Amino acid sequence: MMDFISIPTVVGIICASIYGLFELIIRRKERILLIEKMCERMDPILMDGKISFNPFRKIDLSFMSLKVGCLLAGLGLGLFLGFLLNTFVFVQLENDPRLISSAYGSSVLLCGGLGLIIAFLIEMKYKSKKGDNK
């Protein structure tokens, strides 16, 4: 059923992989050149700890559970909405699989996006309230 998409998908994945590999090699060479130039121009005694390269910087995951929860709730609501559309609206029409799948897909994407927007609004409201208390 999905034979028409397999060849472009494979070609796209191969092209993206080759591009990513070249990007990594070129980026590595650029970083090495930048480090060499920095070492030539800067005296380490003058810097005295002003530059710190911390690869383990803290990633802010404070609202990640809210985002994931709202996204999953939106996806579930979208599936339920697609089921309701399929059951009550498309019964009168002929059961075209393309129509049913588009109803499911569009309702899932719509409700998932609405869930993420709701999570964003809750996060902004919390941050503004937290900023007012300081």
Biotite code that builds the C-alpha atoms (Angstrom):
import biotite.structure as struc

atoms = struc.array([
    struc.Atom([0.000, 0.000, 0.000], chain_id="A", res_id=1, res_name="MET", atom_name="CA", element="C"),
    struc.Atom([2.845, 2.396, 0.801], chain_id="A", res_id=2, res_name="MET", atom_name="CA", element="C"),
    struc.Atom([5.191, 1.260, -2.000], chain_id="A", res_id=3, res_name="ASP", atom_name="CA", element="C"),
    struc.Atom([5.206, 4.699, -3.613], chain_id="A", res_id=4, res_name="PHE", atom_name="CA", element="C"),
    struc.Atom([6.881, 6.297, -0.591], chain_id="A", res_id=5, res_name="ILE", atom_name="CA", element="C"),
    struc.Atom([9.613, 3.744, 0.170], chain_id="A", res_id=6, res_name="SER", atom_name="CA", element="C"),
    struc.Atom([12.077, 4.723, -2.581], chain_id="A", res_id=7, res_name="ILE", atom_name="CA", element="C"),
    struc.Atom([12.038, 8.502, -1.873], chain_id="A", res_id=8, res_name="PRO", atom_name="CA", element="C"),
    struc.Atom([12.275, 7.784, 1.852], chain_id="A", res_id=9, res_name="THR", atom_name="CA", element="C"),
    struc.Atom([15.345, 5.579, 1.452], chain_id="A", res_id=10, res_name="VAL", atom_name="CA", element="C"),
    struc.Atom([17.013, 8.082, -0.889], chain_id="A", res_id=11, res_name="VAL", atom_name="CA", element="C"),
    struc.Atom([16.252, 10.911, 1.544], chain_id="A", res_id=12, res_name="GLY", atom_name="CA", element="C"),
    struc.Atom([17.685, 9.008, 4.501], chain_id="A", res_id=13, res_name="ILE", atom_name="CA", element="C"),
    struc.Atom([20.866, 8.179, 2.562], chain_id="A", res_id=14, res_name="ILE", atom_name="CA", element="C"),
    struc.Atom([21.317, 11.806, 1.438], chain_id="A", res_id=15, res_name="CYS", atom_name="CA", element="C"),
    struc.Atom([20.704, 13.128, 4.947], chain_id="A", res_id=16, res_name="ALA", atom_name="CA", element="C"),
    struc.Atom([23.213, 10.659, 6.395], chain_id="A", res_id=17, res_name="SER", atom_name="CA", element="C"),
    struc.Atom([25.903, 11.628, 3.902], chain_id="A", res_id=18, res_name="ILE", atom_name="CA", element="C"),
    struc.Atom([25.236, 15.324, 4.535], chain_id="A", res_id=19, res_name="TYR", atom_name="CA", element="C"),
    struc.Atom([25.394, 14.793, 8.294], chain_id="A", res_id=20, res_name="GLY", atom_name="CA", element="C"),
    struc.Atom([28.689, 12.940, 8.023], chain_id="A", res_id=21, res_name="LEU", atom_name="CA", element="C"),
    struc.Atom([30.291, 15.690, 5.943], chain_id="A", res_id=22, res_name="PHE", atom_name="CA", element="C"),
    struc.Atom([28.859, 18.320, 8.296], chain_id="A", res_id=23, res_name="GLU", atom_name="CA", element="C"),
    struc.Atom([30.472, 16.606, 11.289], chain_id="A", res_id=24, res_name="LEU", atom_name="CA", element="C"),
    struc.Atom([33.854, 16.344, 9.570], chain_id="A", res_id=25, res_name="ILE", atom_name="CA", element="C"),
    struc.Atom([33.831, 19.992, 8.459], chain_id="A", res_id=26, res_name="ILE", atom_name="CA", element="C"),
    struc.Atom([32.589, 21.225, 11.853], chain_id="A", res_id=27, res_name="ARG", atom_name="CA", element="C"),
    struc.Atom([35.372, 19.287, 13.603], chain_id="A", res_id=28, res_name="ARG", atom_name="CA", element="C"),
    struc.Atom([38.019, 20.897, 11.371], chain_id="A", res_id=29, res_name="LYS", atom_name="CA", element="C"),
    struc.Atom([36.550, 24.365, 11.994], chain_id="A", res_id=30, res_name="GLU", atom_name="CA", element="C"),
    struc.Atom([36.591, 23.825, 15.763], chain_id="A", res_id=31, res_name="ARG", atom_name="CA", element="C"),
    struc.Atom([40.196, 22.673, 15.701], chain_id="A", res_id=32, res_name="ILE", atom_name="CA", element="C"),
    struc.Atom([41.169, 25.796, 13.713], chain_id="A", res_id=33, res_name="LEU", atom_name="CA", element="C"),
    struc.Atom([39.302, 28.035, 16.186], chain_id="A", res_id=34, res_name="LEU", atom_name="CA", element="C"),
    struc.Atom([41.029, 26.409, 19.152], chain_id="A", res_id=35, res_name="ILE", atom_name="CA", element="C"),
    struc.Atom([44.423, 26.832, 17.508], chain_id="A", res_id=36, res_name="GLU", atom_name="CA", element="C"),
    struc.Atom([43.735, 30.527, 16.840], chain_id="A", res_id=37, res_name="LYS", atom_name="CA", element="C"),
    struc.Atom([42.532, 31.041, 20.408], chain_id="A", res_id=38, res_name="MET", atom_name="CA", element="C"),
    struc.Atom([45.671, 29.420, 21.782], chain_id="A", res_id=39, res_name="CYS", atom_name="CA", element="C"),
    struc.Atom([47.885, 31.669, 19.666], chain_id="A", res_id=40, res_name="GLU", atom_name="CA", element="C"),
    struc.Atom([46.190, 34.934, 20.697], chain_id="A", res_id=41, res_name="ARG", atom_name="CA", element="C"),
    struc.Atom([45.282, 34.353, 24.335], chain_id="A", res_id=42, res_name="MET", atom_name="CA", element="C"),
    struc.Atom([47.471, 34.031, 27.347], chain_id="A", res_id=43, res_name="ASP", atom_name="CA", element="C"),
    struc.Atom([46.067, 31.429, 29.743], chain_id="A", res_id=44, res_name="PRO", atom_name="CA", element="C"),
    struc.Atom([47.311, 33.362, 32.775], chain_id="A", res_id=45, res_name="ILE", atom_name="CA", element="C"),
    struc.Atom([45.188, 36.398, 31.836], chain_id="A", res_id=46, res_name="LEU", atom_name="CA", element="C"),
    struc.Atom([42.026, 34.339, 31.429], chain_id="A", res_id=47, res_name="MET", atom_name="CA", element="C"),
    struc.Atom([42.198, 32.936, 34.983], chain_id="A", res_id=48, res_name="ASP", atom_name="CA", element="C"),
    struc.Atom([39.052, 30.817, 34.807], chain_id="A", res_id=49, res_name="GLY", atom_name="CA", element="C"),
    struc.Atom([36.836, 33.295, 32.931], chain_id="A", res_id=50, res_name="LYS", atom_name="CA", element="C"),
    struc.Atom([36.030, 30.770, 30.233], chain_id="A", res_id=51, res_name="ILE", atom_name="CA", element="C"),
    struc.Atom([34.537, 27.494, 31.303], chain_id="A", res_id=52, res_name="SER", atom_name="CA", element="C"),
    struc.Atom([33.515, 24.751, 28.935], chain_id="A", res_id=53, res_name="PHE", atom_name="CA", element="C"),
    struc.Atom([30.937, 22.716, 30.788], chain_id="A", res_id=54, res_name="ASN", atom_name="CA", element="C"),
    struc.Atom([29.654, 19.885, 28.582], chain_id="A", res_id=55, res_name="PRO", atom_name="CA", element="C"),
    struc.Atom([27.332, 18.756, 31.386], chain_id="A", res_id=56, res_name="PHE", atom_name="CA", element="C"),
    struc.Atom([25.282, 21.930, 31.621], chain_id="A", res_id=57, res_name="ARG", atom_name="CA", element="C"),
    struc.Atom([21.912, 21.578, 33.228], chain_id="A", res_id=58, res_name="LYS", atom_name="CA", element="C"),
    struc.Atom([19.046, 21.096, 30.803], chain_id="A", res_id=59, res_name="ILE", atom_name="CA", element="C"),
    struc.Atom([15.782, 22.651, 31.943], chain_id="A", res_id=60, res_name="ASP", atom_name="CA", element="C"),
    struc.Atom([13.308, 19.784, 32.146], chain_id="A", res_id=61, res_name="LEU", atom_name="CA", element="C"),
    struc.Atom([10.937, 21.437, 34.591], chain_id="A", res_id=62, res_name="SER", atom_name="CA", element="C"),
    struc.Atom([7.914, 21.542, 32.280], chain_id="A", res_id=63, res_name="PHE", atom_name="CA", element="C"),
    struc.Atom([8.721, 18.469, 30.207], chain_id="A", res_id=64, res_name="MET", atom_name="CA", element="C"),
    struc.Atom([6.218, 16.261, 32.020], chain_id="A", res_id=65, res_name="SER", atom_name="CA", element="C"),
    struc.Atom([3.513, 18.899, 31.519], chain_id="A", res_id=66, res_name="LEU", atom_name="CA", element="C"),
    struc.Atom([4.279, 19.068, 27.796], chain_id="A", res_id=67, res_name="LYS", atom_name="CA", element="C"),
    struc.Atom([4.337, 15.313, 27.359], chain_id="A", res_id=68, res_name="VAL", atom_name="CA", element="C"),
    struc.Atom([1.172, 14.896, 29.416], chain_id="A", res_id=69, res_name="GLY", atom_name="CA", element="C"),
    struc.Atom([-0.737, 17.529, 27.461], chain_id="A", res_id=70, res_name="CYS", atom_name="CA", element="C"),
    struc.Atom([0.519, 16.078, 24.172], chain_id="A", res_id=71, res_name="LEU", atom_name="CA", element="C"),
    struc.Atom([-0.586, 12.557, 25.087], chain_id="A", res_id=72, res_name="LEU", atom_name="CA", element="C"),
    struc.Atom([-3.935, 13.801, 26.376], chain_id="A", res_id=73, res_name="ALA", atom_name="CA", element="C"),
    struc.Atom([-4.412, 15.704, 23.115], chain_id="A", res_id=74, res_name="GLY", atom_name="CA", element="C"),
    struc.Atom([-3.519, 12.637, 21.058], chain_id="A", res_id=75, res_name="LEU", atom_name="CA", element="C"),
    struc.Atom([-5.973, 10.520, 23.033], chain_id="A", res_id=76, res_name="GLY", atom_name="CA", element="C"),
    struc.Atom([-8.669, 13.141, 22.623], chain_id="A", res_id=77, res_name="LEU", atom_name="CA", element="C"),
    struc.Atom([-7.896, 13.280, 18.901], chain_id="A", res_id=78, res_name="GLY", atom_name="CA", element="C"),
    struc.Atom([-8.262, 9.521, 18.557], chain_id="A", res_id=79, res_name="LEU", atom_name="CA", element="C"),
    struc.Atom([-11.546, 9.681, 20.420], chain_id="A", res_id=80, res_name="PHE", atom_name="CA", element="C"),
    struc.Atom([-12.745, 12.544, 18.212], chain_id="A", res_id=81, res_name="LEU", atom_name="CA", element="C"),
    struc.Atom([-11.750, 10.572, 15.099], chain_id="A", res_id=82, res_name="GLY", atom_name="CA", element="C"),
    struc.Atom([-13.668, 7.568, 16.418], chain_id="A", res_id=83, res_name="PHE", atom_name="CA", element="C"),
    struc.Atom([-16.744, 9.726, 17.027], chain_id="A", res_id=84, res_name="LEU", atom_name="CA", element="C"),
    struc.Atom([-16.493, 11.195, 13.538], chain_id="A", res_id=85, res_name="LEU", atom_name="CA", element="C"),
    struc.Atom([-16.146, 7.729, 12.070], chain_id="A", res_id=86, res_name="ASN", atom_name="CA", element="C"),
    struc.Atom([-19.034, 6.330, 14.083], chain_id="A", res_id=87, res_name="THR", atom_name="CA", element="C"),
    struc.Atom([-21.632, 9.076, 13.800], chain_id="A", res_id=88, res_name="PHE", atom_name="CA", element="C"),
    struc.Atom([-20.762, 11.243, 10.802], chain_id="A", res_id=89, res_name="VAL", atom_name="CA", element="C"),
    struc.Atom([-19.262, 8.871, 8.255], chain_id="A", res_id=90, res_name="PHE", atom_name="CA", element="C"),
    struc.Atom([-21.892, 6.154, 8.781], chain_id="A", res_id=91, res_name="VAL", atom_name="CA", element="C"),
    struc.Atom([-24.209, 7.962, 6.400], chain_id="A", res_id=92, res_name="GLN", atom_name="CA", element="C"),
    struc.Atom([-21.449, 8.240, 3.810], chain_id="A", res_id=93, res_name="LEU", atom_name="CA", element="C"),
    struc.Atom([-19.887, 5.233, 2.196], chain_id="A", res_id=94, res_name="GLU", atom_name="CA", element="C"),
    struc.Atom([-17.021, 3.936, 4.331], chain_id="A", res_id=95, res_name="ASN", atom_name="CA", element="C"),
    struc.Atom([-14.117, 5.197, 2.247], chain_id="A", res_id=96, res_name="ASP", atom_name="CA", element="C"),
    struc.Atom([-10.847, 4.216, 3.990], chain_id="A", res_id=97, res_name="PRO", atom_name="CA", element="C"),
    struc.Atom([-9.143, 7.416, 2.825], chain_id="A", res_id=98, res_name="ARG", atom_name="CA", element="C"),
    struc.Atom([-11.867, 9.530, 4.415], chain_id="A", res_id=99, res_name="LEU", atom_name="CA", element="C"),
    struc.Atom([-11.694, 7.606, 7.673], chain_id="A", res_id=100, res_name="ILE", atom_name="CA", element="C"),
    struc.Atom([-7.886, 7.733, 7.867], chain_id="A", res_id=101, res_name="SER", atom_name="CA", element="C"),
    struc.Atom([-7.847, 11.461, 7.102], chain_id="A", res_id=102, res_name="SER", atom_name="CA", element="C"),
    struc.Atom([-10.398, 12.034, 9.859], chain_id="A", res_id=103, res_name="ALA", atom_name="CA", element="C"),
    struc.Atom([-8.287, 10.125, 12.365], chain_id="A", res_id=104, res_name="TYR", atom_name="CA", element="C"),
    struc.Atom([-5.047, 11.787, 11.271], chain_id="A", res_id=105, res_name="GLY", atom_name="CA", element="C"),
    struc.Atom([-6.366, 15.322, 11.221], chain_id="A", res_id=106, res_name="SER", atom_name="CA", element="C"),
    struc.Atom([-8.135, 15.030, 14.569], chain_id="A", res_id=107, res_name="SER", atom_name="CA", element="C"),
    struc.Atom([-5.051, 13.518, 16.228], chain_id="A", res_id=108, res_name="VAL", atom_name="CA", element="C"),
    struc.Atom([-2.767, 16.244, 14.873], chain_id="A", res_id=109, res_name="LEU", atom_name="CA", element="C"),
    struc.Atom([-5.221, 19.016, 15.732], chain_id="A", res_id=110, res_name="LEU", atom_name="CA", element="C"),
    struc.Atom([-5.808, 17.874, 19.299], chain_id="A", res_id=111, res_name="CYS", atom_name="CA", element="C"),
    struc.Atom([-2.092, 17.100, 19.841], chain_id="A", res_id=112, res_name="GLY", atom_name="CA", element="C"),
    struc.Atom([-1.210, 20.625, 18.729], chain_id="A", res_id=113, res_name="GLY", atom_name="CA", element="C"),
    struc.Atom([-3.910, 22.080, 20.962], chain_id="A", res_id=114, res_name="LEU", atom_name="CA", element="C"),
    struc.Atom([-2.474, 20.067, 23.867], chain_id="A", res_id=115, res_name="GLY", atom_name="CA", element="C"),
    struc.Atom([0.971, 21.575, 23.278], chain_id="A", res_id=116, res_name="LEU", atom_name="CA", element="C"),
    struc.Atom([-0.506, 25.084, 23.041], chain_id="A", res_id=117, res_name="ILE", atom_name="CA", element="C"),
    struc.Atom([-2.310, 24.533, 26.346], chain_id="A", res_id=118, res_name="ILE", atom_name="CA", element="C"),
    struc.Atom([0.951, 23.325, 27.934], chain_id="A", res_id=119, res_name="ALA", atom_name="CA", element="C"),
    struc.Atom([2.709, 26.449, 26.632], chain_id="A", res_id=120, res_name="PHE", atom_name="CA", element="C"),
    struc.Atom([0.005, 28.729, 28.039], chain_id="A", res_id=121, res_name="LEU", atom_name="CA", element="C"),
    struc.Atom([0.158, 27.010, 31.442], chain_id="A", res_id=122, res_name="ILE", atom_name="CA", element="C"),
    struc.Atom([3.948, 27.337, 31.465], chain_id="A", res_id=123, res_name="GLU", atom_name="CA", element="C"),
    struc.Atom([3.820, 31.041, 30.563], chain_id="A", res_id=124, res_name="MET", atom_name="CA", element="C"),
    struc.Atom([1.180, 31.703, 33.222], chain_id="A", res_id=125, res_name="LYS", atom_name="CA", element="C"),
    struc.Atom([3.280, 29.914, 35.845], chain_id="A", res_id=126, res_name="TYR", atom_name="CA", element="C"),
    struc.Atom([6.462, 31.775, 34.846], chain_id="A", res_id=127, res_name="LYS", atom_name="CA", element="C"),
    struc.Atom([4.707, 35.160, 34.907], chain_id="A", res_id=128, res_name="SER", atom_name="CA", element="C"),
    struc.Atom([3.219, 34.390, 38.310], chain_id="A", res_id=129, res_name="LYS", atom_name="CA", element="C"),
    struc.Atom([6.611, 33.257, 39.578], chain_id="A", res_id=130, res_name="LYS", atom_name="CA", element="C"),
    struc.Atom([8.214, 36.435, 38.185], chain_id="A", res_id=131, res_name="GLY", atom_name="CA", element="C"),
    struc.Atom([5.659, 38.637, 39.985], chain_id="A", res_id=132, res_name="ASP", atom_name="CA", element="C"),
    struc.Atom([6.476, 37.046, 43.343], chain_id="A", res_id=133, res_name="ASN", atom_name="CA", element="C"),
    struc.Atom([10.179, 37.896, 43.113], chain_id="A", res_id=134, res_name="LYS", atom_name="CA", element="C"),
])
